[in-house]
Amino acid sequence: MILIVGGRASGKGEFAAQELGVRTVAKGGEDSIEDIMDGQWDCLRDVHLLVRRLMAEGRDPLSFMEELFEKRPEGVFITDEIGCGIVPVEKEERLWRENAGRCGCMAAARAEKVVRLICGTAVYIKGER
């Protein structure tokens, strides 16, 4: 598994396509949750948005992501870093931020590579280039 993290519009998708050869992309904010779990994709973008959708449906995002990581150990997972900004006032937003961060930690623990993109530049946090 490879985890790619970074701020919004930091070049995560472009890096996955150019450097990792990702061709088939599922989108956590758009594709059906069932297609994400069962579909044929190389890369799952917007994991943080998938977490939000799971929470809106009353599902446990940590359990779902654990199952997805087990099912797709070769996958590339892309998420925005959302925990570095201002702490939201709304309880639901804080809980989403917490769950998205926990899912990122779970992915990083399993991943053979963790890459952070900053201004389109890859910084390898875990694993070799």
Residue pairs with C-beta under 8 A, 6 or more apart in sequence:
1 69
1 72
1 73
1 74
1 75
1 76
1 77
1 107
1 110
1 111
1 112
2 20
2 75
2 76
2 77
2 111
2 112
2 113
2 114
2 115
2 127
3 76
3 77
3 78
3 79
3 104
3 107
3 108
3 111
3 113
3 114
3 115
4 12
4 15
4 16
4 76
4 77
4 78
4 79
4 114
4 115
4 116
4 117
5 12
5 78
5 79
5 80
5 81
5 104
5 114
5 115
5 116
5 117
6 12
6 80
6 81
6 116
6 117
6 118
7 80
7 81
7 84
7 118
8 80
10 117
10 118
10 119
10 120
11 117
11 119
11 120
11 121
12 45
12 78
12 80
12 117
13 25
13 45
13 78
14 120
15 115
15 117
15 120
15 122
16 22
16 25
16 43
16 76
16 78
17 23
19 122
20 43
20 76
22 42
22 43
22 76
23 42
24 40
24 41
24 42
24 43
25 41
25 42
25 43
25 44
25 45
26 35
26 36
26 39
26 41
26 43
26 44
26 45
27 44
27 45
27 46
27 49
28 36
28 44
28 45
28 46
28 47
28 48
28 49
28 50
28 51
28 53
29 46
29 49
29 50
29 52
29 53
30 46
31 39
33 50
33 53
33 54
33 57
33 59
33 64
36 44
36 50
36 68
37 64
37 67
37 68
37 71
41 75
42 75
42 76
43 75
43 76
43 77
43 78
44 50
44 68
44 72
44 75
44 76
44 77
44 78
45 78
46 78
46 79
46 80
47 65
47 77
47 78
47 79
47 100
47 103
47 104
47 107
48 79
48 80
48 82
48 100
48 103
50 61
51 61
51 65
51 96
51 99
51 100
51 103
52 96
52 100
54 60
54 61
54 64
55 61
55 92
55 95
55 96
55 99
61 99
61 100
61 103
62 99
62 102
62 103
62 106
65 103
65 106
65 107
66 106
69 75
69 106
69 107
69 110
73 110
77 107
77 111
79 100
79 103
79 104
79 107
81 104
81 116
82 97
82 100
82 101
83 97
83 100
83 101
87 94
87 97
88 94
88 97
108 114
108 125
108 126
111 126
111 127
112 126
112 127
113 124
113 126
113 127
113 128
114 124
114 125
114 126
114 127
115 122
115 123
115 124
115 125
116 122
116 123
116 125
117 123
122 129
